[in-house]
């Protein structure tokens, strides 16, 4: 048994528990047994194997980063400078940069090189408080290297103290020398192999003008759904072409990016229960001003998550704490709304809301202890790491 006590605040991300002042948590095994005021702890401290004194500190659930592009290999720091000099993402792509460049690096890396490179990236995410993370393939663009990426995700999940949810994103880009119609048929033909190997929970597609159309997405995702995969979409990042509406129609668990959505899209997402995964770090890193209308989505009843979109081209950060800051400044979230989007919202975007994302009795004990005086201080003291301890499944793993 683990007891955490005398916390200044416990931000539970639960409407039932709210914010518990001068709170405590009792953990048995990897599960939360009880949360409440410190003077009401229902067990004798003598029976606890470990007691953590969190006097005056802030406790939150572990972050659930529901959209990353781990695993990848190499970097594109020069492209960051190109953008700062005025080149657009699409212009860099046309010159051989962008996703296709990372594809070359991933293809050239051995599985062992890819594994060890991404092990460091995952540990950095954990250091900043991410205890559950979604990772995508999509830098292989052939069956062999897509499988290589998904196998790396599986091994990281099994060997690192972080839960990793795998997504097959074979339709991330169109390989050189092929057209979209031809390539989408290839990706569809790979689905039985991915399913037989049990390498992915979700199937995703980059549905965007100049890449894959709504018709391509419908074809792929309908087949994936028939085979038992759950669905995700990259949609409406640059232009509104109908991906959000398709996601709602097909019952996707999440639709991600959504900077170009309108009121009709939001209403459809609210009706379907599909979670909108918003990625303010991408808009920030690309130097754009068109942040997703997150506050309006909340007002319309859409389930909302925020995530890093961690990738080597358009959002090179694992820092979910910074996403809270961006969500507040540019999407006008309250700190409560941002924290919920980064925890229980992320869990909903992965279909894991019954397991993680909030501090409630019965859920997995994924807990963060911040050395700050108030939960609103976390995004306020921005772009640094105020974490004192990360507890994963009832066990301290950081520092």
C-alpha positions in Angstrom: 0.0 0.0 0.0 1.2 3.5 -0.9 -0.2 6.6 0.8 0.3 10.1 -0.5 -0.7 12.7 2.0 -0.8 16.4 2.9 -1.1 17.6 -0.7 -2.0 21.3 -1.0 -4.3 20.5 -3.8 -5.3 17.3 -5.7 -6.7 18.2 -9.1 -8.5 15.0 -9.9 -9.9 15.8 -13.4 -13.1 14.2 -12.1 -16.4 16.2 -11.8 -17.3 14.0 -8.8 -14.1 14.7 -6.7 -13.2 18.1 -8.1 -10.2 19.8 -6.5 -9.4 18.3 -3.1 -7.7 20.8 -0.7 -5.2 19.3 1.8 -5.8 16.0 0.3 -4.5 12.4 0.3 -4.5 9.3 -1.9 -4.4 5.7 -1.0 -3.0 3.3 -3.6 -3.2 -0.5 -3.5 -1.1 -2.3 -6.1 -1.4 -0.3 -9.3 -4.9 1.1 -8.5 -6.2 4.1 -6.5 -8.2 2.9 -3.6 -9.3 6.2 -2.1 -8.9 10.0 -2.5 -10.1 12.6 -0.1 -9.1 15.0 2.7 -6.0 14.1 4.6 -7.8 14.0 7.9 -10.1 11.3 6.6 -7.6 8.8 5.4 -9.4 5.4 5.9 -6.4 3.3 6.7 -3.7 3.2 9.3 -0.5 4.7 8.1 1.4 1.8 9.9 0.0 -0.5 7.3 1.5 1.5 4.4 4.6 0.2 2.7 5.4 3.7 1.7 4.2 7.2 2.7 4.9 10.1 0.5 4.6 13.5 2.1 3.4 15.9 -0.5 3.0 18.9 1.9 1.8 21.9 0.0 2.4 20.4 -3.4 -0.1 19.9 -6.3 -1.2 16.5 -7.5 -2.7 15.8 -10.9 -3.4 12.7 -13.0 -0.6 11.7 -15.4 -0.9 13.3 -18.8 -2.4 11.3 -21.6 -0.7 12.5 -24.8 -3.2 11.2 -27.4 -1.3 12.2 -30.6 2.4 11.7 -31.2 4.4 10.4 -34.1 6.8 8.3 -32.1 8.7 6.3 -33.3 10.8 8.3 -35.8 14.5 8.7 -36.4 16.8 11.7 -36.9 15.9 15.4 -36.9 14.9 18.2 -39.3 16.4 21.2 -37.4 17.4 22.8 -40.7 13.7 22.8 -41.8 12.9 24.7 -38.6 15.3 27.4 -39.7 13.9 27.4 -43.3 10.4 28.1 -41.9 11.8 30.9 -39.8 13.2 32.4 -43.0 9.8 32.4 -44.6 9.3 29.0 -46.3 6.0 27.2 -45.7 5.6 23.6 -44.6 4.2 22.8 -48.0 7.1 24.5 -49.8 9.6 22.5 -47.7 7.7 19.4 -48.6 7.9 20.2 -52.3 11.7 20.4 -52.0 12.0 16.9 -50.6 11.7 17.8 -47.0 8.9 17.0 -44.6 7.5 13.6 -43.9 9.3 11.9 -46.9 12.7 13.0 -45.5 11.9 11.3 -42.1 10.7 8.3 -44.1 14.2 7.9 -45.6 15.8 8.1 -42.2 13.5 5.5 -40.7 13.9 3.1 -43.6 17.7 3.3 -43.2 17.7 2.8 -39.4 17.8 -0.8 -38.1 15.1 -1.8 -35.7 17.6 -1.7 -32.8 18.7 1.8 -33.8 15.0 2.9 -34.0 14.2 1.3 -30.6 17.1 2.9 -28.7 16.6 6.3 -30.3 12.9 6.4 -29.3 13.5 4.9 -25.9 15.2 8.2 -25.0 12.3 10.2 -26.5 9.7 8.2 -24.5 11.7 8.7 -21.3 11.8 12.5 -21.9 8.0 12.4 -22.3 7.7 10.6 -19.0 10.0 13.1 -17.3 7.5 15.8 -18.2 4.6 13.9 -16.9 3.2 11.8 -19.8 2.2 8.4 -18.4 0.1 7.2 -21.4 1.1 8.0 -24.9 -0.3 7.2 -28.4 2.4 6.4 -31.0 1.9 6.2 -34.8 3.7 4.5 -37.6 3.6 6.4 -40.9 7.3 6.9 -41.5 7.8 3.6 -43.3 5.3 3.9 -46.2 6.0 0.3 -47.1 4.8 -2.8 -45.2 8.2 -3.8 -43.9 9.1 -0.5 -42.3 5.6 0.2 -41.0 5.8 -3.1 -39.2 9.2 -2.2 -37.9 7.8 1.0 -36.4 4.9 -0.8 -34.8 7.1 -3.5 -33.4 9.3 -0.8 -31.8 6.1 0.7 -30.2 5.2 -2.7 -28.8 8.7 -3.3 -27.3 8.7 0.2 -25.8 5.3 -0.4 -24.2 6.6 -3.7 -22.7 9.9 -2.4 -21.4 9.4 1.3 -20.4 7.2 2.5 -17.5 4.7 4.2 -19.8 1.6 2.9 -21.5 1.9 3.2 -25.3 -1.2 2.8 -27.5 -0.2 1.9 -31.1 -1.8 3.4 -34.3 -1.2 2.3 -37.8 -0.8 5.4 -40.0 0.4 3.8 -43.3 -1.6 6.6 -45.1 0.5 9.4 -43.7 2.0 10.5 -47.0 2.1 9.4 -50.7 5.4 7.7 -51.5 7.4 9.2 -54.3 6.5 7.6 -57.7 3.0 6.6 -56.7 -0.4 8.3 -56.8 -2.9 8.4 -53.9 -5.3 5.9 -55.5 -2.6 3.3 -56.1 -1.1 3.7 -52.7 -4.3 3.6 -50.7 -5.0 0.2 -52.2 -1.6 -0.9 -50.9 -2.3 0.3 -47.4 -5.7 -1.5 -47.4 -4.0 -4.7 -48.4 -1.7 -4.4 -45.4 -4.5 -4.2 -42.9 -4.9 -8.0 -42.5 -1.2 -8.4 -41.8 -1.2 -5.7 -39.1 -4.3 -7.3 -37.6 -2.8 -10.8 -37.6 0.3 -9.5 -35.9 -1.8 -7.6 -33.4 0.4 -4.5 -33.8 -2.2 -1.7 -33.8 -5.4 -0.6 -32.0 -6.2 2.3 -34.3 -6.0 3.1 -38.0 -5.4 6.7 -38.9 -5.1 8.7 -42.2 -3.8 12.1 -43.1 -6.9 13.5 -44.8 -5.9 16.8 -46.3 -5.9 18.6 -49.6 -2.8 17.4 -51.6 -2.5 14.2 -49.7 -5.5 11.9 -49.1 -9.1 12.9 -50.0 -12.2 12.2 -48.0 -13.0 9.4 -50.5 -9.6 7.8 -49.8 -10.2 8.1 -46.0 -13.7 6.6 -46.3 -12.4 3.6 -48.3 -9.5 2.9 -45.9 -11.4 3.5 -42.6 -14.5 1.6 -43.6 -12.4 -1.5 -44.3 -10.4 -1.0 -41.1 -13.6 -0.7 -39.1 -14.9 -3.9 -40.6 -11.7 -5.7 -39.5 -12.1 -4.5 -35.9 -9.7 -1.6 -35.8 -10.8 1.6 -34.0 -10.5 4.8 -36.1 -8.7 8.1 -36.0 -8.2 10.9 -38.6 -5.9 13.8 -39.2 -8.4 16.3 -40.5 -9.0 20.0 -41.3 -5.4 21.0 -40.4 -4.9 23.3 -43.4 -8.3 23.4 -45.2 -11.7 22.2 -44.5 -12.4 19.3 -46.9 -14.9 17.1 -44.9 -12.6 14.9 -42.8 -14.3 15.9 -39.5 -17.7 15.1 -40.8 -16.5 11.7 -42.1 -15.0 10.9 -38.7 -18.2 11.7 -37.0 -20.2 9.6 -39.5 -17.9 6.6 -39.1 -17.8 6.8 -35.3 -14.1 7.6 -35.1 -12.8 7.6 -31.5 -11.0 10.9 -32.4 -10.5 13.4 -35.1 -7.3 15.4 -34.7 -5.9 18.9 -35.6 -9.3 20.6 -36.6 -7.9 24.2 -37.1 -10.3 24.7 -40.0 -13.6 23.3 -38.7 -16.9 25.2 -38.7 -20.0 25.1 -36.6 -21.5 22.2 -38.5 -18.4 20.1 -37.9 -18.5 20.8 -34.2 -22.2 19.8 -34.0 -21.5 16.6 -35.8 -18.6 15.7 -33.5 -20.7 16.5 -30.4 -23.5 14.2 -31.6 -21.2 11.4 -32.5 -19.2 11.5 -29.2 -16.0 11.7 -31.2 -13.2 13.4 -29.3 -11.5 16.4 -30.9 -7.8 16.2 -30.3 -6.3 19.7 -30.6 -2.6 20.3 -31.2 -1.7 23.9 -30.2 2.0 23.0 -30.2 1.9 22.4 -34.0 0.2 25.8 -34.7 2.8 27.5 -32.4 5.8 25.7 -33.9 4.7 26.4 -37.5 4.3 30.1 -36.6 0.7 30.2 -37.5 -2.2 32.1 -35.9 -5.1 29.8 -36.7 -5.4 27.8 -33.5 -8.3 25.4 -33.3 -11.5 26.9 -31.9 -11.2 24.8 -28.8 -13.3 27.0 -26.5 -16.2 27.0 -29.0 -16.0 23.2 -29.2 -16.4 23.0 -25.5 -19.4 25.3 -25.6 -20.9 23.1 -28.3 -20.5 20.0 -26.2 -17.6 18.4 -28.0 -15.3 16.2 -26.1 -11.9 17.8 -26.3 -8.3 16.6 -25.7 -5.0 18.5 -26.2 -1.8 16.7 -27.2 1.7 17.5 -28.4 1.7 16.1 -31.9 5.4 15.3 -31.1 7.1 14.8 -34.4 10.4 15.9 -36.0 8.9 18.4 -38.5 6.0 20.4 -37.1 6.0 20.0 -33.3 9.3 18.9 -31.7 8.3 18.7 -28.1 7.2 16.1 -25.5 6.2 18.8 -23.0 2.5 18.5 -22.2 2.9 21.2 -19.5 3.6 23.7 -22.3 0.4 22.6 -24.2 -1.6 23.8 -21.2 -0.1 27.2 -21.5 -0.8 27.4 -25.3 -4.4 26.1 -24.8 -5.0 28.9 -22.3 -3.4 31.8 -24.3 -4.5 30.9 -27.8 -7.6 28.7 -27.3 -8.9 30.6 -24.3 -9.2 27.6 -22.0 -9.4 28.0 -18.3 -6.6 26.1 -16.5 -9.2 23.6 -15.4 -10.4 23.0 -19.0 -6.8 22.6 -20.2 -5.8 20.2 -17.5 -8.9 18.1 -18.1 -8.2 18.1 -21.9 -4.6 16.9 -21.2 -5.7 14.1 -18.9 -9.3 12.7 -19.0 -9.8 14.2 -22.5 -6.7 12.4 -23.8 -8.0 9.2 -22.2 -11.3 9.6 -24.1 -9.4 10.1 -27.3 -7.8 6.7 -26.8 -10.9 4.9 -25.4 -9.2 4.6 -22.0 -11.3 6.9 -19.9 -12.3 4.0 -17.6 -8.7 3.2 -16.8 -6.7 6.5 -16.8 -7.0 10.2 -17.0 -8.4 11.1 -13.6 -7.7 10.4 -9.9 -10.6 8.3 -8.9 -11.1 5.1 -6.9 -10.6 2.1 -9.1 -8.5 3.7 -11.7 -4.8 3.1 -12.5 -2.6 5.1 -10.1 -0.9 7.4 -12.6 -0.1 10.4 -10.5 2.0 13.6 -10.9 3.3 15.6 -7.9 4.2 19.2 -8.8 6.4 21.4 -6.6 4.0 24.4 -7.1 1.6 26.2 -4.8 -1.5 26.0 -7.0 -2.6 24.0 -10.0 -2.9 27.2 -12.0 0.8 27.7 -11.5 1.6 24.8 -13.8 0.9 26.6 -17.1 1.7 30.0 -15.6 5.3 29.1 -14.9 5.6 28.1 -18.5 8.0 26.0 -20.6 9.9 24.6 -17.7 9.4 21.4 -15.7 8.0 21.8 -12.2 7.4 18.1 -11.6 8.7 16.7 -8.4 7.6 13.0 -8.9 5.9 10.8 -11.5 4.1 7.8 -10.2 3.1 5.2 -12.8 0.8 2.3 -11.8 1.4 3.0 -8.1 5.2 3.0 -8.4 7.4 6.1 -8.4 9.3 6.2 -11.7 10.7 9.7 -11.9 13.0 11.1 -10.6 
